[in-house]
Amino acid sequence: MSGMDEGGEDIGRARRRDARAGVLRSAAIVHGGGAQYFDCTILDMSSTGARVRLPRSRTIPPGAVLLDVRNRMAHKVIVVWATGVKAGLRIVESHPVDSTLPDPLRYLSRIWLAYAGR
């Protein structure tokens, strides 16, 4: 599922609808309805996708949510490519982590609070 060339460059760049901006910020990958989550770093992001750095030996499971702590946003994502400790994600749905968060995603508020308090 690699979208990288031999030099490590993202070959999907030309297919992207929106240009990604470099951001370098803390985030979390949340899955299992909030039962499991781990740190990651958002390297660059657009309204339709993100490139993240993951801890070694971590993968992003289906149904995962990218929790952008600084911007207080939750993004349901699909992995488009993964190689080593980096992954490209397509954002399929986004929600602010506030009182408008849909009931099935309310657990994200608790996780956001844990990260925001660091």
Contacts in CASP RR format, 6 or more apart in sequence:
PFRMAT RR
TARGET T0000
AUTHOR 0000-0000-0000
METHOD contacts of the structure
MODEL  1
MSGMDEGGEDIGRARRRDARAGVLRSAAIVHGGGAQYFDCTILDMSSTGA
RVRLPRSRTIPPGAVLLDVRNRMAHKVIVVWATGVKAGLRIVESHPVDST
LPDPLRYLSRIWLAYAGR
1 79 0 8 1.000
1 80 0 8 1.000
1 81 0 8 1.000
1 82 0 8 1.000
2 81 0 8 1.000
2 82 0 8 1.000
2 83 0 8 1.000
3 10 0 8 1.000
3 11 0 8 1.000
3 12 0 8 1.000
3 80 0 8 1.000
3 81 0 8 1.000
3 83 0 8 1.000
4 10 0 8 1.000
4 11 0 8 1.000
4 81 0 8 1.000
4 83 0 8 1.000
5 11 0 8 1.000
8 83 0 8 1.000
10 51 0 8 1.000
10 81 0 8 1.000
10 88 0 8 1.000
12 81 0 8 1.000
16 46 0 8 1.000
16 48 0 8 1.000
16 49 0 8 1.000
17 46 0 8 1.000
17 48 0 8 1.000
18 46 0 8 1.000
18 47 0 8 1.000
18 48 0 8 1.000
18 49 0 8 1.000
19 46 0 8 1.000
20 44 0 8 1.000
20 45 0 8 1.000
20 46 0 8 1.000
20 49 0 8 1.000
20 50 0 8 1.000
20 51 0 8 1.000
21 44 0 8 1.000
21 45 0 8 1.000
21 46 0 8 1.000
22 43 0 8 1.000
22 44 0 8 1.000
22 45 0 8 1.000
23 42 0 8 1.000
23 43 0 8 1.000
23 44 0 8 1.000
23 45 0 8 1.000
24 41 0 8 1.000
24 42 0 8 1.000
24 43 0 8 1.000
25 41 0 8 1.000
25 42 0 8 1.000
25 68 0 8 1.000
25 69 0 8 1.000
25 70 0 8 1.000
25 71 0 8 1.000
26 39 0 8 1.000
26 41 0 8 1.000
26 42 0 8 1.000
26 69 0 8 1.000
26 70 0 8 1.000
26 115 0 8 1.000
27 39 0 8 1.000
27 40 0 8 1.000
27 41 0 8 1.000
27 42 0 8 1.000
27 52 0 8 1.000
27 66 0 8 1.000
27 67 0 8 1.000
27 68 0 8 1.000
27 69 0 8 1.000
28 37 0 8 1.000
28 38 0 8 1.000
28 39 0 8 1.000
28 40 0 8 1.000
28 66 0 8 1.000
28 67 0 8 1.000
28 69 0 8 1.000
28 111 0 8 1.000
28 115 0 8 1.000
29 37 0 8 1.000
29 38 0 8 1.000
29 40 0 8 1.000
29 52 0 8 1.000
29 54 0 8 1.000
29 58 0 8 1.000
29 60 0 8 1.000
29 64 0 8 1.000
29 65 0 8 1.000
29 66 0 8 1.000
29 67 0 8 1.000
30 36 0 8 1.000
30 37 0 8 1.000
30 64 0 8 1.000
30 65 0 8 1.000
30 66 0 8 1.000
30 67 0 8 1.000
30 74 0 8 1.000
30 108 0 8 1.000
30 111 0 8 1.000
31 37 0 8 1.000
31 60 0 8 1.000
31 61 0 8 1.000
31 63 0 8 1.000
31 64 0 8 1.000
31 65 0 8 1.000
32 61 0 8 1.000
33 107 0 8 1.000
34 107 0 8 1.000
34 108 0 8 1.000
34 111 0 8 1.000
37 67 0 8 1.000
37 111 0 8 1.000
38 54 0 8 1.000
38 55 0 8 1.000
38 58 0 8 1.000
39 55 0 8 1.000
40 52 0 8 1.000
40 53 0 8 1.000
40 54 0 8 1.000
40 55 0 8 1.000
40 58 0 8 1.000
40 66 0 8 1.000
41 52 0 8 1.000
41 53 0 8 1.000
42 50 0 8 1.000
42 51 0 8 1.000
42 52 0 8 1.000
42 66 0 8 1.000
42 68 0 8 1.000
43 50 0 8 1.000
43 51 0 8 1.000
43 52 0 8 1.000
43 53 0 8 1.000
43 86 0 8 1.000
44 50 0 8 1.000
44 51 0 8 1.000
45 51 0 8 1.000
45 68 0 8 1.000
47 91 0 8 1.000
48 90 0 8 1.000
48 91 0 8 1.000
49 75 0 8 1.000
49 77 0 8 1.000
49 88 0 8 1.000
49 89 0 8 1.000
49 90 0 8 1.000
49 91 0 8 1.000
50 66 0 8 1.000
50 75 0 8 1.000
50 77 0 8 1.000
50 88 0 8 1.000
50 89 0 8 1.000
50 91 0 8 1.000
51 86 0 8 1.000
51 87 0 8 1.000
51 88 0 8 1.000
51 89 0 8 1.000
52 66 0 8 1.000
52 86 0 8 1.000
52 87 0 8 1.000
52 88 0 8 1.000
52 89 0 8 1.000
53 85 0 8 1.000
53 86 0 8 1.000
54 60 0 8 1.000
54 85 0 8 1.000
54 86 0 8 1.000
54 87 0 8 1.000
55 85 0 8 1.000
56 85 0 8 1.000
59 82 0 8 1.000
60 77 0 8 1.000
60 79 0 8 1.000
60 82 0 8 1.000
60 87 0 8 1.000
60 89 0 8 1.000
62 78 0 8 1.000
63 76 0 8 1.000
63 77 0 8 1.000
63 78 0 8 1.000
64 76 0 8 1.000
64 77 0 8 1.000
64 79 0 8 1.000
65 74 0 8 1.000
65 75 0 8 1.000
65 76 0 8 1.000
65 77 0 8 1.000
65 105 0 8 1.000
65 108 0 8 1.000
66 74 0 8 1.000
66 75 0 8 1.000
66 77 0 8 1.000
66 89 0 8 1.000
66 91 0 8 1.000
67 73 0 8 1.000
67 74 0 8 1.000
67 75 0 8 1.000
67 97 0 8 1.000
67 108 0 8 1.000
67 111 0 8 1.000
67 112 0 8 1.000
67 115 0 8 1.000
68 74 0 8 1.000
68 75 0 8 1.000
69 112 0 8 1.000
69 115 0 8 1.000
69 116 0 8 1.000
72 96 0 8 1.000
72 97 0 8 1.000
72 98 0 8 1.000
72 112 0 8 1.000
72 116 0 8 1.000
73 94 0 8 1.000
73 95 0 8 1.000
73 96 0 8 1.000
73 97 0 8 1.000
74 94 0 8 1.000
74 95 0 8 1.000
74 96 0 8 1.000
74 97 0 8 1.000
74 101 0 8 1.000
74 105 0 8 1.000
74 108 0 8 1.000
74 112 0 8 1.000
75 89 0 8 1.000
75 91 0 8 1.000
75 92 0 8 1.000
75 93 0 8 1.000
75 94 0 8 1.000
76 91 0 8 1.000
76 92 0 8 1.000
76 93 0 8 1.000
76 94 0 8 1.000
77 89 0 8 1.000
77 90 0 8 1.000
77 91 0 8 1.000
77 92 0 8 1.000
78 89 0 8 1.000
78 90 0 8 1.000
78 92 0 8 1.000
79 87 0 8 1.000
79 88 0 8 1.000
79 89 0 8 1.000
80 87 0 8 1.000
80 88 0 8 1.000
80 89 0 8 1.000
80 90 0 8 1.000
81 87 0 8 1.000
81 88 0 8 1.000
82 88 0 8 1.000
95 101 0 8 1.000
95 102 0 8 1.000
95 105 0 8 1.000
97 108 0 8 1.000
97 109 0 8 1.000
97 112 0 8 1.000
101 108 0 8 1.000
101 109 0 8 1.000
END
